[in-house]
Amino acid sequence: MSTTVWLVSHAANAVLRSGTFLQAPDVPVRGDDAEEALEARAREALAAWRERWHARLAIGNRNGEALRALTSPAAIARASARAAGFAGAAPSDALAETAFGAWQGRRMTDLAREAPEALAAWTRDPGFRPPGGGESFDDVRARVGAWLDALPGSGHNVIAFTHASVIRAAILHALGAPSPGFRSIEIAPLSATALRRTQHGWVWLAAMD
């Protein structure tokens, strides 16, 4: 039997809706602080997601086993996993948000005034790295692709709560598509993307509605 990976984009909160680049998570990862990342609006959205998706994902797990639940180390992803019914999700560095270097915690509107050329390059060029040790999209794609290809070939389906950048990278890796295509993939909060590993490689599945 083939392996299916469900990639769920975490909930949005006020910080992310303001266009602020995510801060790197605290080390070590703590489970008891994750709920602070959620506000009432996000909790409501996650409650609706759980009602809609939780049973369907269980039905879609053809192997009859519990899904292996993973999450990005970021508090917003861990909180989303817990509120969605996957309290035991294990953090994985492979699912982490792009490292934004000196841009972490900064608002895009501020960077648009201070460094418009660099910000424009980041939106267009998959090889551009934010200053101060940031990752490019190509870096994220290499990390995510290596994680996907290292998963067992059969029998262990996965659900992972992660970030739009990671999901874009996973889709392009599955399709073998050029990295500049990241600009044409929109990932909404709490959307679910399914990839299946077959004997011919990864395929992108249409999501259940």
N, C-alpha and C positions, 0 to 999 in steps of 0.2 A: 504494500500500500504506500502511496505517496505522502509526502509531508506538506501540510498547509500551514502557512504563517499568516495570521491576522495582525495587521498593523493599525493601531487605533491612535488617531491624533488626539492629544490630551485636550482637556477643556480650556477655554480661554478665561482669563481673569482680567481685572482692571489694569494691571501692570502691562500685560501683553496687548490689550486693546489700545493702550496708549502709544503703542509702537516702540516700546522699550526693549532693547536687547537683553536676553536672559542672563542673569548672573550665574557663574559656575556654582554648582551645589557645594554645600559644606562637606568637609571630610572629617570623620567618617559619616556615611549616610545614616540618618536617624529616621525611624518610622514615626516618632511621636510628634514631629514638627510639620509633617506633610499637610495636615488638615489646615494649617494656617494659610496655605497657598490658595484655598478655595474661598469664594464668597458665596452669598446666597444665590446669585444668578447662576453661577457655575454648578452649585449643588443641585439646583432644579434641573439644569440641562443634563447632568449626569444621572439623576433619578429617572428622567425620561429615556435616556440611552439604555439604562439597565433594563427597564421594562420592555423596551423594544428589541434589544439585541441579545440579552443574556441567554434566554432559552433557545434562540435561533442558533447561536454559536454552539451550544451544547448539541443540538440536533445535527448541525453541520460537521461535528467531529465524528467522522465515519469510523474511526478506530474504536469507538466506545470507551475511550479513556478520558480522564480529565485533561483539559488543555493545560499545557505548561505555560504559566503566566510569568512574563518578564516586564520590566519597566525601565525607562531612563532613570538615572540617578536624580534628576531634577525633582524638586518638591512638588511642582505642579503635575508632573507625570505620575509620581507615586500616589499623590492624593486622588488623581483621576482613577487610577487602577483600583484603589481601595473603595472609592465611592461607587464604582461600576460593578463591584462584587468580586474583585480579585485581590483581597487583602493580603494574600501570601505571595504576591508578585515579587520576584527577585530582581534587584537592580543589576543592570548590565551596562558597562562603559561603552560597549559597541552601539548602544541605542541612545547615547547622550546627544544633546543638542550641539550644533556647531559651536566650537570654541571661538568666541568673538574677540579675544585679546583685549586691547585697550578700549574696545567699543562696548564691552559688557556693562550693563546697567545704564547705558546712555540711550537717549531718545533719538529716533531717526530724524525728527524735525530739527533737533539741535545739530546733528551731524550734517544735515543737508545745508545748513548755514556755514558751518565751520570747515567741512571737508567735502564739498559737493562732488568733486571729481572722483574721489576715492569711493564715496557711497555709490555713485553711478557705476563705477567699475565693478563693485561688488554685486550689483543687480544684473550685470550683463556677462561678466567673465567668470566661468566656473573655476578658473585657476587663480583668481584674486584672493589673497589672504588679508584680512583686516590687520592693521598694525598691532604690534605688541604680542605676537605669537598666536594670532588667530588661525583658524582653519579655512581653507578654500572648500568650495563644493566638491571639487575633485578629491580632496582629502577625505571628506565625509563619505563620498561614494566608495572610495577604496576600503575604508573601515567597515561600512555596512555590507558591501559586497563580500568581504572576507568572512564576516559573521554569517551571512546567509549560506555561503558555500560550505561552511564548517558544520552546519546543522546536519543531524542524521538524515539519511535519505528516505527513511520510512518510519512510520509508527509513532512519532512524537510531535503532534500538532502543537502550535505555539500561538499565544496571543501576547502582543507586546504593545504597551502604552508608551508612545514616543512623540517625536516632533515632526513637523511638516518637512523639514530639510531631510530628515532620515528617511521618511516615506518616499519623497521624490527620488532620493538616491537609490532606494530599493527597487522602485518601479523601473528606473532607467537601467539598473543592473540586470533585472529580469529580462528586459526587452533587448538588451545589448545596444541601446540607443546612445547617441552622442550626448555628452554632458551638457552642452548648451540648451538641450531640451528642458532643463530644469525650469526655465522661465515660463514654459507653457503648461506646467502642471500646477493646478491649484488644489490645495488640501485644506478642507474646512475643519474647524474644531469638532472633535468627536466623530469624524468620518472614519469608516473602516475600509481598509484596502486588503485584499486577499491575494497571496502569491502561493502557487503550488509547485513543489519540486517534482519533476517527472524524470524519466530516464533520458529525456532529451534536454533537460535543463529546467530553468524556472519559467513559469508562465504567470501572467497577470489575469486574475479572475474578475469577472463583473461582480460587484457587491450586491448582496441581497437588499431589496428595498423594504 
